[in-house]
Protein backbone atom coordinates (compact mmCIF):
# COMPACT_ATOMS: atom_id res chain seq x y z
CA UNK A 1 0.00 0.00 0.00
CA UNK A 2 1.53 3.28 -1.10
CA UNK A 3 1.26 6.31 1.13
CA UNK A 4 1.38 9.86 -0.08
CA UNK A 5 4.08 11.97 1.43
CA UNK A 6 2.97 15.42 2.48
CA UNK A 7 4.85 18.24 0.90
CA UNK A 8 5.89 20.46 3.79
CA UNK A 9 6.87 23.21 1.38
CA UNK A 10 3.29 23.45 0.07
CA UNK A 11 2.00 23.53 3.64
CA UNK A 12 4.28 26.43 4.51
CA UNK A 13 3.16 28.38 1.44
CA UNK A 14 -0.48 27.77 2.38
CA UNK A 15 0.08 29.02 5.92
CA UNK A 16 1.90 32.08 4.56
CA UNK A 17 -0.95 32.80 2.12
CA UNK A 18 -3.53 32.56 4.92
CA UNK A 19 -1.44 34.83 7.13
CA UNK A 20 -1.16 37.45 4.38
CA UNK A 21 -4.90 37.25 3.71
CA UNK A 22 -5.69 37.87 7.39
CA UNK A 23 -3.25 40.80 7.54
CA UNK A 24 -4.76 42.31 4.37
CA UNK A 25 -8.30 42.00 5.69
CA UNK A 26 -7.45 43.56 9.03
CA UNK A 27 -5.73 46.44 7.24
CA UNK A 28 -8.71 47.07 4.94
CA UNK A 29 -11.45 46.78 7.58
CA UNK A 30 -11.01 50.37 8.75
CA UNK A 31 -11.38 51.70 5.20
CA UNK A 32 -14.45 49.57 4.57
CA UNK A 33 -16.10 50.71 7.81
CA UNK A 34 -15.38 54.37 6.98
CA UNK A 35 -16.95 53.93 3.55
CA UNK A 36 -20.07 52.32 5.04
CA UNK A 37 -20.31 55.04 7.70
CA UNK A 38 -20.00 57.85 5.14
CA UNK A 39 -22.62 56.33 2.85
CA UNK A 40 -24.97 55.77 5.82
CA UNK A 41 -24.62 59.41 6.92
CA UNK A 42 -25.21 60.62 3.37
CA UNK A 43 -28.33 58.45 3.05
CA UNK A 44 -29.65 59.70 6.39
CA UNK A 45 -29.16 63.33 5.35
CA UNK A 46 -30.90 62.68 2.02
CA UNK A 47 -33.94 61.13 3.69
CA UNK A 48 -34.10 63.97 6.20
CA UNK A 49 -34.05 66.55 3.40
CA UNK A 50 -36.75 64.69 1.46
CA UNK A 51 -38.89 64.50 4.58
CA UNK A 52 -38.56 68.25 5.09
CA UNK A 53 -39.48 68.94 1.47
CA UNK A 54 -42.48 66.62 1.56
CA UNK A 55 -43.66 68.01 4.90
CA UNK A 56 -43.32 71.58 3.72
CA UNK A 57 -41.16 72.58 6.68
C-alpha positions in Angstrom: 0.0 0.0 0.0 1.5 3.3 -1.1 1.3 6.3 1.1 1.4 9.9 -0.1 4.1 12.0 1.4 3.0 15.4 2.5 4.8 18.2 0.9 5.9 20.5 3.8 6.9 23.2 1.4 3.3 23.5 0.1 2.0 23.5 3.6 4.3 26.4 4.5 3.2 28.4 1.4 -0.5 27.8 2.4 0.1 29.0 5.9 1.9 32.1 4.6 -0.9 32.8 2.1 -3.5 32.6 4.9 -1.4 34.8 7.1 -1.2 37.4 4.4 -4.9 37.3 3.7 -5.7 37.9 7.4 -3.3 40.8 7.5 -4.8 42.3 4.4 -8.3 42.0 5.7 -7.5 43.6 9.0 -5.7 46.4 7.2 -8.7 47.1 4.9 -11.5 46.8 7.6 -11.0 50.4 8.8 -11.4 51.7 5.2 -14.5 49.6 4.6 -16.1 50.7 7.8 -15.4 54.4 7.0 -17.0 53.9 3.5 -20.1 52.3 5.0 -20.3 55.0 7.7 -20.0 57.9 5.1 -22.6 56.3 2.9 -25.0 55.8 5.8 -24.6 59.4 6.9 -25.2 60.6 3.4 -28.3 58.5 3.1 -29.7 59.7 6.4 -29.2 63.3 5.3 -30.9 62.7 2.0 -33.9 61.1 3.7 -34.1 64.0 6.2 -34.0 66.5 3.4 -36.7 64.7 1.5 -38.9 64.5 4.6 -38.6 68.2 5.1 -39.5 68.9 1.5 -42.5 66.6 1.6 -43.7 68.0 4.9 -43.3 71.6 3.7 -41.2 72.6 6.7 
